[in-house]
Amino acid sequence: MLSASFILDPAFTIAPVSRRTFGSFVEHMGRCVYTGIYEPSHPTADADGFRADVLALTRELGVSVVRYPGGNFVSGYRWEDGIGPVADRPVRRDLAWHSLETNEIGIDEFMRWAGKAGVEVMYAVNLGTRGVQEALDVQEYLNQPDRTHLARLRQANGHPEPYGVTMFCLGNELDGPWQTGHKTAHEYGRLAVETARAMRSAEPGLELVACGSSSSAMPTFAAWEAEVLELTYDAVDYISAHAYYEPHDGDLGSFLASAVDMDHFVTSVAATADSVGARLKSDKKLKISFDEWNVWYQSAFHAQQATGWEVAPRVIEDSYNVVDAVVVGSLLISLLRHSDRVTAACLAQLVNVIAPIRTEPDGPAWRQTIFHPFALTSRLARGEVLRVEARSPGYETARFGTVPVLDAVATHDAGSGEVTVFVVNRHLTESLDLAVSLAGFPAGLRVGESWTLADDDLYAVNTAADPDRVVPRAAKDAEVTDGVLRAALPPASWTAVRLTTG
C-alpha cells in the first residue's frame, strides 16, 4: 500500500470558505429549463409549473448561487421577450444551440424559481448582439424600486419589490469565435468598461464580472485577460474562468489529475490580473469567478450534428461514471485551495445538460455520480480553508508529467471546532494509507462522519432504473488515534472526513 501524510494547523489559513464556490448554472440550452426545472404537466409540478423533485434535489445539492440565462445562449438573448403574458411572448431562434426558444420561462419566472430553491442569481447580460442600453434596461427591471417605466412594468408583471440582484456577468465567452457577437479583446474591453460604468452609475454596489478566456487552451489565453483588464480593471470586481475536462484516448491517469490544470489556470489568471494591477498602481486585488466548470465529453458533442430547430432538444446529456465523480471532487478541492482568489464558481449545468441532476419528462429525477461529492463538499466545507502541504508518492501522466497521488484540502470552523478533510487518491490500482497530524488542534477530535466514493467498476453510472448504483459509502476505517487521523483510501476515490469535538 502507498502512503501519504500532511500536517494541519489552524494557524495556517488560506481564506474563508466562500459559499458562492458552490454555485451552479442554468442556461436555456437543451432540457435544462424545459422538462428540467420546469414542466407544468409533471406529477410533482407546483402551481408555477416547477418540478418539486428537481427543487428538492437542488436544495440537497447545496447550491448557493445560479448563473443565468447563459452561457452561449445569452449572446443572442432579448430579455424583454420573456416578460409579460406568456401567450404574447415571441418564439425566437437560438443560434448558439440551433434550437427554438419559446420564452415561456423568463426573468420573473426564473427569479420565482430561484426564491423557491433558496439560491442567489448571478445574472449575465448580453454583450454579444447588444450593449450598454440593454444592460441598463435589464438592471432597471430587476432592481429599480419604483416610479420608472421598467420598475412599473415589473410591478405590473406581478413583482412589486425589486429582485435585488447584485452580481452581473458582462457577457459570456466573447473571446470565442463560436460566440454570437465574438469580439477582439480591445472591442470587448471597451464595451465592458462602458457597460460597467453605466451600471455602477445607476447602482454603485454591484459586483461585476468581466469575461476571461473560455479555456486555458485558447490561443489568446492570458493575452486576452491582460488587454481586457487594462481597460476594465478599476470598473469590475471579477474576471471569469471556464474549464471543462474529459479523458483523452482512455487516459484515466491524466484525467484524474485534471485539477493540476485547474490549479495552473487559476494561478495564471491571478498572476496576469496582479500584473495589470501593478502597472495601473491599483491597490485592488481582483477576484476570479470560475463560473463554468465540469466534466464534459466535448469530443462526443462536437461529433454531433444539429438536427433542426427544435424546442428543448436533448443536448449533451452526459451520463457520469465513478471516475467523473472523483474528478469533480478533485476540482472542488482545487477551487477551495484557491479560496483567496476564487470566491465564486458555477458547476455547469444544473439539470440534464452536463449536469448532476437528470430528469425524464413525466418521469423521475435522479442524482448522477457527480452530485455526491458536490453535495457533501457544500455541506461540510465551513469556516477557513487550511493550507495543506502533503507528502505523497507521485505517478506519471501523459499530460502533466509526475503528479502527486494524493490531492487534499481541509477546512476548519473555529466556532464549532470542526475540521473537515477532503482527499482524492488518484492512483488507478493502488490504495493509499493516509495519515493527517492534528497536533495543532486541541486534543479530543474524533470522526463525526466519513464518506468515500469509489467502486470496483470505474465506469458504473446511475440511471433512472438504478439511481443509487453509485453512492458514497461510510469510510468505516477512518479514525483518530493519538492526534493523527488515519484512513485507507481506495484506488480512484474521493473521501471526506468530518472531525468533531463533540
C-alpha positions as CSV (number, residue, x, y, z in Angstrom):
1,M,0.0,0.0,0.0
2,L,1.2,3.5,-0.8
3,S,1.3,6.1,2.0
4,A,0.9,9.9,2.2
5,S,0.7,12.4,5.0
6,F,0.3,16.1,5.9
7,I,0.0,18.3,9.0
8,L,-2.9,20.5,9.8
9,D,-2.7,23.6,11.9
10,P,-5.5,26.1,12.5
11,A,-3.0,29.0,12.2
12,F,-2.2,28.3,8.6
13,T,-5.2,29.5,6.8
14,I,-5.8,30.5,3.1
15,A,-9.1,32.3,3.2
16,P,-12.7,31.8,4.4
17,V,-14.8,29.3,2.6
18,S,-17.0,31.3,0.2
19,R,-20.5,30.0,-0.1
20,R,-20.5,31.2,-3.7
21,T,-17.9,28.5,-4.5
22,F,-20.9,26.1,-4.6
23,G,-22.7,27.7,-7.5
24,S,-24.4,26.2,-10.5
25,F,-25.6,27.3,-13.9
26,V,-29.0,27.3,-15.7
27,E,-28.9,28.1,-19.4
28,H,-31.7,28.0,-21.9
29,M,-30.0,25.0,-23.6
30,G,-31.3,21.6,-24.3
31,R,-33.5,20.3,-21.5
32,C,-32.0,22.3,-18.6
33,V,-35.1,24.6,-18.3
34,Y,-37.9,22.9,-20.2
35,T,-38.5,19.4,-18.7
36,G,-35.6,20.2,-16.4
37,I,-36.5,22.8,-13.8
38,Y,-39.9,23.5,-15.4
39,E,-42.5,21.0,-16.6
40,P,-46.1,22.0,-15.8
41,S,-47.5,18.6,-16.7
42,H,-45.2,16.7,-14.4
43,P,-46.8,14.9,-11.4
44,T,-44.7,16.9,-9.0
45,A,-45.2,20.3,-10.6
46,D,-46.2,23.1,-8.3
47,A,-48.6,25.9,-9.1
48,D,-45.9,27.7,-11.2
49,G,-45.0,24.6,-13.2
50,F,-41.7,23.9,-11.5
51,R,-40.7,20.3,-10.8
52,A,-40.8,19.8,-7.0
53,D,-38.5,16.8,-7.3
54,V,-35.8,19.0,-9.0
55,L,-36.2,21.8,-6.5
56,A,-35.7,19.2,-3.6
57,L,-32.5,17.9,-5.3
58,T,-31.2,21.4,-5.9
59,R,-31.6,22.2,-2.2
60,E,-29.9,18.8,-1.3
61,L,-27.1,19.6,-3.7
62,G,-26.3,22.7,-1.6
63,V,-26.3,25.2,-4.5
64,S,-25.7,28.7,-3.3
65,V,-25.8,30.8,-6.5
66,V,-27.0,30.1,-10.0
67,R,-25.7,31.8,-13.1
68,Y,-28.5,32.6,-15.6
69,P,-29.6,32.7,-18.5
70,G,-26.3,31.6,-20.2
71,G,-23.8,30.7,-21.5
72,N,-23.7,31.0,-25.2
73,F,-27.4,31.5,-25.2
74,V,-27.2,34.9,-23.6
75,S,-25.2,36.4,-26.5
76,G,-28.4,36.4,-28.7
77,Y,-31.0,36.7,-26.0
78,R,-33.5,39.6,-25.8
79,W,-34.5,39.6,-22.1
80,E,-37.8,41.5,-22.8
81,D,-39.1,38.6,-24.8
82,G,-39.5,36.7,-21.5
83,I,-41.8,39.1,-19.6
84,G,-45.5,39.9,-19.7
85,P,-48.3,37.5,-20.7
86,V,-46.8,34.2,-21.8
87,A,-49.3,33.8,-24.7
88,D,-47.9,37.1,-26.2
89,R,-44.2,36.1,-26.0
90,P,-42.4,35.5,-29.3
91,V,-40.7,32.3,-30.3
92,R,-37.1,33.0,-31.3
93,R,-34.2,31.2,-32.9
94,D,-31.3,30.4,-30.6
95,L,-28.2,30.4,-32.8
96,A,-26.0,29.1,-30.1
97,W,-27.6,25.7,-29.9
98,H,-29.6,25.7,-33.1
99,S,-32.9,25.4,-31.3
100,L,-36.1,27.4,-30.7
101,E,-36.7,29.4,-27.5
102,T,-40.4,29.7,-26.6
103,N,-39.7,32.3,-23.8
104,E,-42.3,30.5,-21.6
105,I,-39.7,31.0,-18.8
106,G,-38.2,34.4,-18.5
107,I,-36.8,36.7,-15.8
108,D,-39.9,36.8,-13.5
109,E,-40.4,33.0,-13.7
110,F,-36.8,32.2,-13.1
111,M,-36.5,34.6,-10.1
112,R,-39.5,32.9,-8.7
113,W,-37.8,29.5,-9.1
114,A,-34.6,30.9,-7.5
115,G,-36.6,32.0,-4.5
116,K,-38.1,28.6,-4.0
117,A,-34.7,26.9,-4.5
118,G,-33.1,29.4,-2.0
119,V,-30.3,30.5,-4.4
120,E,-28.8,33.8,-5.3
121,V,-28.9,34.7,-9.0
122,M,-25.8,35.7,-10.9
123,Y,-27.3,37.4,-14.0
124,A,-25.5,37.5,-17.3
125,V,-26.2,40.4,-19.7
126,N,-26.0,40.2,-23.5
127,L,-22.9,42.0,-24.8
128,G,-22.7,39.8,-27.9
129,T,-25.5,41.3,-30.0
130,R,-26.5,44.1,-27.6
131,G,-24.8,46.7,-25.4
132,V,-24.9,49.3,-22.7
133,Q,-28.6,50.3,-23.0
134,E,-29.9,46.8,-22.9
135,A,-27.8,46.0,-19.9
136,L,-29.1,49.1,-18.1
137,D,-32.7,48.2,-19.0
138,V,-32.5,44.6,-17.6
139,Q,-30.8,46.0,-14.5
140,E,-33.6,48.6,-14.1
141,Y,-36.2,45.9,-14.5
142,L,-34.6,43.7,-11.9
143,N,-33.5,46.2,-9.3
144,Q,-35.2,49.7,-9.6
145,P,-37.6,50.0,-6.6
146,D,-40.3,52.1,-8.2
147,R,-41.5,55.1,-10.3
148,T,-39.5,54.3,-13.5
149,H,-41.1,52.8,-16.6
150,L,-39.3,49.4,-16.2
151,A,-39.9,49.3,-12.5
152,R,-43.6,49.8,-13.0
153,L,-43.5,47.2,-15.8
154,R,-42.0,44.6,-13.3
155,Q,-44.7,45.6,-10.8
156,A,-47.4,45.1,-13.4
157,N,-45.9,41.7,-14.2
158,G,-46.5,40.7,-10.6
159,H,-43.4,41.6,-8.6
160,P,-43.9,44.8,-6.6
161,E,-40.5,44.7,-4.9
162,P,-37.1,44.8,-6.7
163,Y,-35.3,41.5,-7.1
164,G,-32.0,42.9,-5.7
165,V,-29.6,41.1,-8.0
166,T,-26.1,42.2,-7.0
167,M,-23.8,40.1,-9.3
168,F,-23.8,40.6,-13.1
169,C,-21.7,38.9,-15.7
170,L,-20.7,41.3,-18.5
171,G,-21.3,38.9,-21.4
172,N,-20.1,35.4,-22.0
173,E,-17.1,33.9,-23.7
174,L,-16.7,36.7,-26.2
175,D,-13.1,35.6,-26.9
176,G,-14.6,32.5,-28.6
177,P,-15.1,32.6,-32.4
178,W,-18.2,30.4,-31.9
179,Q,-19.8,33.2,-29.8
180,T,-22.6,35.2,-31.4
181,G,-21.0,38.7,-31.4
182,H,-17.4,37.4,-30.9
183,K,-15.1,40.3,-30.3
184,T,-11.4,41.1,-30.0
185,A,-10.1,41.8,-26.5
186,H,-10.0,45.5,-27.2
187,E,-13.5,45.6,-28.6
188,Y,-14.9,43.6,-25.7
189,G,-12.9,45.6,-23.1
190,R,-14.2,48.9,-24.3
191,L,-17.8,47.7,-24.3
192,A,-17.4,46.0,-20.9
193,V,-16.0,49.1,-19.2
194,E,-18.6,51.3,-20.7
195,T,-21.3,48.9,-19.5
196,A,-19.8,48.6,-16.1
197,R,-19.5,52.3,-15.6
198,A,-23.1,52.9,-16.6
199,M,-24.4,50.1,-14.4
200,R,-22.4,51.4,-11.4
201,S,-23.7,54.9,-12.1
202,A,-27.2,53.5,-11.6
203,E,-26.3,51.2,-8.7
204,P,-22.8,51.6,-7.1
205,G,-22.8,48.5,-5.0
206,L,-23.0,45.9,-7.9
207,E,-20.4,43.1,-8.3
208,L,-19.4,42.9,-11.9
209,V,-17.6,40.0,-13.7
210,A,-15.6,40.6,-16.9
211,C,-15.2,37.8,-19.4
212,G,-11.9,36.0,-19.1
213,S,-10.8,33.3,-21.5
214,S,-13.3,30.5,-22.3
215,S,-10.5,28.0,-21.7
216,S,-6.8,28.0,-20.9
217,A,-6.2,26.2,-24.3
218,M,-7.4,29.3,-26.2
219,P,-4.5,30.8,-28.3
220,T,-5.3,34.2,-26.8
221,F,-5.2,32.9,-23.2
222,A,-3.6,35.4,-20.8
223,A,-3.1,38.0,-23.6
224,W,-7.0,38.3,-23.6
225,E,-7.1,38.8,-19.8
226,A,-4.2,41.3,-19.9
227,E,-5.8,43.5,-22.6
228,V,-9.3,43.3,-21.2
229,L,-8.2,44.1,-17.7
230,E,-6.1,47.1,-18.9
231,L,-9.4,48.6,-19.9
232,T,-11.7,47.3,-17.1
233,Y,-9.6,46.7,-14.0
234,D,-11.0,49.6,-11.9
235,A,-14.6,49.0,-13.1
236,V,-15.0,45.3,-12.3
237,D,-14.6,43.0,-9.3
238,Y,-14.0,39.7,-11.0
239,I,-12.5,38.1,-14.1
240,S,-14.2,34.8,-15.2
241,A,-12.6,31.5,-16.0
242,H,-14.2,28.5,-17.7
243,A,-12.8,24.9,-17.9
244,Y,-14.1,21.5,-18.9
245,Y,-12.3,18.2,-18.6
246,E,-12.6,14.7,-20.1
247,P,-10.4,11.7,-20.6
248,H,-8.5,11.7,-23.9
249,D,-7.8,8.3,-25.6
250,G,-8.8,6.5,-22.5
251,D,-6.0,8.2,-20.4
252,L,-7.6,8.0,-17.0
253,G,-4.4,8.8,-15.2
254,S,-4.2,12.2,-16.8
255,F,-7.9,12.7,-16.4
256,L,-7.7,12.1,-12.6
257,A,-5.0,14.8,-12.5
258,S,-7.3,17.4,-14.1
259,A,-7.0,19.6,-11.0
260,V,-3.4,20.2,-11.9
261,D,-4.6,22.1,-14.9
262,M,-7.3,24.0,-12.9
263,D,-4.6,25.0,-10.4
264,H,-2.4,26.3,-13.2
265,F,-5.4,28.1,-14.8
266,V,-6.2,29.9,-11.5
267,T,-2.6,30.9,-10.7
268,S,-2.0,32.1,-14.3
269,V,-5.1,34.3,-14.3
270,A,-4.3,35.7,-10.8
271,A,-0.8,36.5,-11.9
272,T,-2.0,38.2,-15.1
273,A,-4.5,40.3,-13.1
274,D,-1.9,41.2,-10.5
275,S,0.5,42.3,-13.2
276,V,-2.1,44.6,-14.7
277,G,-3.0,45.9,-11.2
278,A,0.7,46.7,-10.6
279,R,1.0,48.6,-13.9
280,L,-2.1,50.6,-13.0
281,K,-0.8,51.2,-9.5
282,S,-4.0,49.8,-8.1
283,D,-4.5,48.6,-4.6
284,K,-7.4,46.4,-5.6
285,K,-7.0,42.6,-5.7
286,L,-9.2,41.2,-8.5
287,K,-11.2,38.1,-7.7
288,I,-11.8,35.1,-10.0
289,S,-15.3,33.8,-10.9
290,F,-14.8,30.3,-12.1
291,D,-18.4,30.4,-13.4
292,E,-18.3,27.4,-15.8
293,W,-16.5,24.1,-14.8
294,N,-17.3,20.4,-15.0
295,V,-16.5,17.2,-16.7
296,W,-17.8,17.4,-20.3
297,Y,-17.3,14.8,-23.0
298,Q,-16.8,17.5,-25.6
299,S,-15.3,15.2,-28.2
300,A,-18.6,13.3,-28.4
301,F,-20.6,16.6,-28.5
302,H,-18.5,18.0,-31.4
303,A,-19.2,14.9,-33.4
304,Q,-23.0,15.5,-33.2
305,Q,-24.8,17.4,-36.0
306,A,-27.6,19.9,-35.5
307,T,-30.9,18.2,-36.5
308,G,-33.0,21.3,-36.9
309,W,-34.9,24.0,-35.0
310,E,-36.4,22.1,-32.1
311,V,-37.7,23.2,-28.7
312,A,-35.6,21.8,-25.8
313,P,-33.7,19.1,-27.8
314,R,-31.6,16.5,-25.9
315,V,-28.2,18.1,-25.9
316,I,-25.0,16.9,-24.1
317,E,-26.9,14.8,-21.6
318,D,-23.7,13.1,-20.4
319,S,-24.0,10.1,-18.1
320,Y,-21.3,10.4,-15.4
321,N,-19.4,7.5,-14.0
322,V,-17.2,6.9,-10.9
323,V,-14.1,8.4,-12.3
324,D,-16.0,11.5,-13.4
325,A,-17.3,11.9,-9.8
326,V,-13.7,11.6,-8.4
327,V,-12.5,14.2,-10.8
328,V,-15.3,16.6,-9.8
329,G,-14.4,16.0,-6.2
330,S,-10.8,16.9,-7.0
331,L,-11.8,20.0,-8.9
332,L,-13.7,21.2,-5.8
333,I,-10.6,20.6,-3.8
334,S,-8.7,22.9,-6.3
335,L,-11.4,25.6,-6.0
336,L,-11.3,25.5,-2.2
337,R,-7.5,25.6,-2.3
338,H,-7.6,28.9,-4.2
339,S,-10.3,30.5,-2.0
340,D,-8.1,33.5,-1.6
341,R,-8.8,34.4,-5.3
342,V,-11.7,32.2,-6.4
343,T,-14.7,33.4,-4.5
344,A,-17.4,32.3,-6.9
345,A,-17.8,29.2,-9.1
346,C,-20.5,27.5,-11.0
347,L,-20.8,23.8,-11.9
348,A,-22.2,23.9,-15.4
349,Q,-25.0,23.0,-15.6
350,L,-27.7,22.1,-13.0
351,V,-30.1,19.8,-14.8
352,N,-29.8,17.4,-17.8
353,V,-27.2,19.3,-19.7
354,I,-23.8,18.0,-18.4
355,A,-25.5,18.1,-15.0
356,P,-25.5,16.5,-11.5
357,I,-29.3,16.1,-11.8
358,R,-31.1,14.2,-14.6
359,T,-34.8,14.0,-15.4
360,E,-37.2,12.3,-17.7
361,P,-40.3,14.1,-19.0
362,D,-43.3,12.9,-16.9
363,G,-40.7,10.6,-15.2
364,P,-38.2,10.5,-12.4
365,A,-35.4,12.8,-11.4
366,W,-32.2,11.3,-10.1
367,R,-28.7,12.1,-8.8
368,Q,-25.8,11.5,-11.2
369,T,-22.5,10.3,-9.6
370,I,-21.0,13.9,-9.7
371,F,-23.9,15.0,-7.5
372,H,-22.5,13.4,-4.4
373,P,-19.0,15.0,-4.0
374,F,-20.5,18.4,-4.7
375,A,-23.4,18.0,-2.2
376,L,-21.1,16.7,0.5
377,T,-18.4,19.3,0.0
378,S,-21.0,22.1,0.0
379,R,-22.4,20.8,3.3
380,L,-19.2,20.0,5.1
381,A,-16.8,22.8,4.0
382,R,-17.1,25.5,6.7
383,G,-15.0,28.2,8.2
384,E,-11.5,28.7,7.0
385,V,-9.6,26.8,4.3
386,L,-6.4,25.4,5.7
387,R,-3.1,25.2,3.9
388,V,-2.1,21.6,3.1
389,E,1.4,20.7,2.1
390,A,1.3,16.9,1.6
391,R,4.0,14.3,1.3
392,S,2.8,12.0,-1.3
393,P,4.2,9.5,-3.8
394,G,3.9,10.5,-7.5
395,Y,2.8,8.8,-10.6
396,E,3.5,9.5,-14.3
397,T,0.8,11.1,-16.5
398,A,1.0,11.7,-20.3
399,R,-0.4,15.2,-20.0
400,F,1.1,16.6,-16.7
401,G,4.2,14.6,-16.1
402,T,4.7,13.4,-12.5
403,V,1.7,14.2,-10.3
404,P,1.1,13.5,-6.6
405,V,-1.1,10.5,-6.0
406,L,-2.8,12.5,-3.2
407,D,-4.9,15.6,-3.7
408,A,-6.1,17.2,-0.5
409,V,-7.6,20.3,1.2
410,A,-9.1,20.9,4.6
411,T,-11.4,23.4,6.4
412,H,-11.7,24.5,10.0
413,D,-14.7,26.0,11.6
414,A,-13.4,27.9,14.7
415,G,-16.9,28.3,16.1
416,S,-17.8,24.6,16.3
417,G,-14.2,23.4,16.4
418,E,-14.9,21.0,13.5
419,V,-12.3,20.1,10.9
420,T,-13.1,18.5,7.6
421,V,-10.6,16.8,5.3
422,F,-11.3,16.3,1.6
423,V,-8.9,13.9,-0.2
424,V,-8.6,12.1,-3.5
425,N,-6.5,9.0,-4.3
426,R,-5.6,9.4,-8.0
427,H,-3.9,6.1,-8.3
428,L,-6.0,3.7,-10.5
429,T,-4.9,0.4,-8.9
430,E,-3.2,1.1,-5.5
431,S,-4.8,2.0,-2.2
432,L,-3.3,4.9,-0.3
433,D,-2.7,4.9,3.5
434,L,-3.3,8.5,4.7
435,A,-2.0,10.0,8.0
436,V,-3.0,13.5,9.0
437,S,-1.4,15.1,12.0
438,L,-3.7,17.2,14.1
439,A,-1.1,18.3,16.6
440,G,-2.1,22.0,16.1
441,F,-5.6,21.3,17.4
442,P,-6.8,20.7,20.9
443,A,-7.0,17.0,21.9
444,G,-10.3,15.2,21.6
445,L,-11.1,15.5,17.9
446,R,-12.9,12.4,16.7
447,V,-14.5,11.2,13.4
448,G,-18.0,12.6,13.3
449,E,-18.7,11.2,9.8
450,S,-16.7,9.9,6.9
451,W,-17.7,9.2,3.3
452,T,-15.9,7.6,0.4
453,L,-17.0,7.4,-3.3
454,A,-15.3,4.5,-5.1
455,D,-16.3,1.4,-6.9
456,D,-14.7,-1.7,-8.4
457,D,-16.3,-0.7,-11.7
458,L,-14.9,2.7,-12.6
459,Y,-17.4,3.1,-15.4
460,A,-20.5,2.5,-13.3
461,V,-23.2,5.1,-13.7
462,N,-26.6,6.0,-12.1
463,T,-29.7,5.7,-14.2
464,A,-33.4,6.2,-13.9
465,A,-33.8,2.5,-13.4
466,D,-30.9,2.2,-10.9
467,P,-30.4,5.7,-9.4
468,D,-28.3,4.6,-6.5
469,R,-25.9,2.3,-8.2
470,V,-23.0,4.7,-7.2
471,V,-23.3,6.5,-3.9
472,P,-20.9,7.5,-1.2
473,R,-20.3,4.8,1.5
474,A,-19.3,5.3,5.1
475,A,-15.5,5.1,5.4
476,K,-15.5,2.9,8.5
477,D,-11.8,2.6,8.8
478,A,-11.2,6.4,9.3
479,E,-10.2,7.0,12.9
480,V,-8.2,9.4,15.1
481,T,-5.5,7.9,17.3
482,D,-3.0,9.9,19.3
483,G,-3.8,13.1,17.5
484,V,-3.5,11.5,14.0
485,L,-6.3,10.9,11.5
486,R,-5.7,7.7,9.6
487,A,-7.7,6.4,6.7
488,A,-7.2,3.9,3.9
489,L,-8.2,5.5,0.6
490,P,-9.3,3.0,-2.2
491,P,-7.9,3.4,-5.7
492,A,-9.5,6.2,-7.8
493,S,-11.5,7.5,-4.9
494,W,-12.8,10.7,-3.3
495,T,-13.2,10.9,0.5
496,A,-14.5,13.4,3.0
497,V,-13.9,13.1,6.8
498,R,-15.5,15.5,9.3
499,L,-13.8,15.7,12.7
500,T,-15.8,16.9,15.7
501,T,-15.1,17.7,19.3
502,G,-18.5,16.5,20.5
